[in-house]
Amino acid sequence: MGVQKNIGILKFKVESLTTNLQTLILEEKKTRDLVLGVLQILKHMPGHDKALQEIKKIHEENEHKGD
């Protein structure tokens, strides 16, 4: 009876982990969709290209500092 009880507990834990993983995957997809939507909006804002170039420049400078 002890082995069956342990199997039942493990089965419950696996099902619980599966549910949690499915929830995380769904939340990640929602977050990704939100970020992509925000990026599309930002592309239409004035000064977007200039700001993007500045961010790229800062990123490149930070990469070189890490070397």
C-alpha angles and dihedrals in degrees: 000000000000093000092050090050091052091048090051092050092048091048090052092048092050091050090049092049090048091053091048092049092050089051091050092049091051092048091049090053092049091049092049091050091049092050092049090050092050090049090052090052092047091053089064095051120103114258093023094130093049093048091048092053091050091050091050090050092051091047092051091049091051091049091054092049089057093058 
